[in-house]
Amino acid sequence: MNQETSVIPHFTARFSPTPQGARLARHLATEQLRTWGLPLDGAPQIVAELAANAATHGRVPGRDFRLTLYVVADTLRIEVTDTRGDHLPNVERPAPDGESGRGLLLVAALADRWGVAHGPRPRKTVWAETRIAQPT
């Protein structure tokens, strides 16, 4: 009996909940996607927005946030986990002259699906999925 084992490409790292940690998350995610030979499309921007939210709104001093990337079939899943499960993301239309508040609108525009998973306490994971183009 020949049994094939499929490997799911994945990447996980922890980052400090700071602007520098969010930037590093985006840079490492971009390099990982290049290593996997995947098109970048909007994935680095999704990582940037979710990581910035974790560093800004999910920040708890002394607790890192976690970035996880994995690919199943033709879908890239991006997950950012922080320890502010009590503070859920909220999509609102920002003021036209506002300088912030557009991150989740960008995620919604770039991702095929996104959402929030709770737990284990006190964590939450904000995730986004995008289809990846298969090489022709």
N, C-alpha and C positions, 0 to 999 in steps of 0.2 A: 504494500500500500504506500503510495507516494502522497505525502501530505505537505502541502505548501503552507508556509508561514508568511503572512504579510507583515511588513514593518510599517508602522505609521510614523512618518517623519514628525518629530516634535522637538520643541525647544522650550525650556523653562529657566527663568532667572529671577532673582529678587533685586529690588532697587530701593534706594532711600527715597522717601516721599518728599522730594525736593525738585525744583526745576531742573537741576543737573541730572537727577535720577531719571526724570521723564525723558530728557534729551538722550541720555545713554540708552534707555529702553528702545527709543525709535531707531537710533543708529545700529544697535545690535540686531534688532528685528530686521532691518533693511539688509544687513550683511547676511543674516541667516537665510532670508528669502533668496538672495543672490546665490548663496551656496547651494541651495536646493534647486536652483535653476528656474525659479518661478518668476513670472512677470510681476513687477512691483505694483502696477496700477495704483489703487488707492490705499493699499494695506499700510504703508508707512504712515500715512496721514491718520488712519484709524488708530494705529498704535499711539501716535503722538497725542491725539485727543483723549483717548482713554487713560493713558499714562498721566497726562497733565491733570485730568480730573481726579485721579487717585492721589496725586501729589498735592492737589489743592483742596479738594472737598473730602477726600478719604483719609487725609493725613491724621495720624495719631503719633505723637512723638515716641521714638524708639521702636516703631513698628514699620517694617518695609512693606512695599506692595510687590506683587508677583505678576510677571508677564508670562503667559504660556501661548505658544503657537503650535498648531498641529494641522496636518492635512489628512483628510479622509476622502478617498476618491477624488472628486473634482472640487472639493470645498476646503478653503483655508479658514480655520477657526482661530480667532484672536480672543484671548481672555485676559482681563486685568482684575486681580483680586486685591482688595484692601480690607482693612479691619474696622471700617465704619459701616457695618450692616444696618445701622439705624439711620443712615443718611443715603437715601435712594436717589438715583439720577432723575432729573426732571427736565423734560424738553419744554422750553418756553420760547416764544418769539422775543428776541432781545429788542431793545429800543434801536431805532435806525441809526442813531449816533453812538450807540453803546460800543464799548471796546472789548467786551467779552460776552459770553453766553451763547456762542454759536457752535460749540464743540459737538454736542450731541446731534444738532441739525446736520452737521457735516458727516458724522458717523451714519446717520440714517440715510443720507443721500448716497454715500459711497458703498455701504454694505447692502447685501441682499436681505439680511435679517440681523436683528440685534435684540438684546434683552438683558435681564438681570436674573441671576440665580442666587438664592440665599444660602448662607451657612457654610460650614458649621459656625455657630456663633463665635465671635462677633463679626464674621466675614460676610462679604458679598462679592460676587464676580459679575462684572459687566462684560458681556461677550458680543462679538460681531462675527458674522460669517460672510465670506465672499466666494463666489465661484471663480475658479482659476481656469484660464484657457489652456486646453491641452495642446501640446506642440503638434503641428501638422506635418 
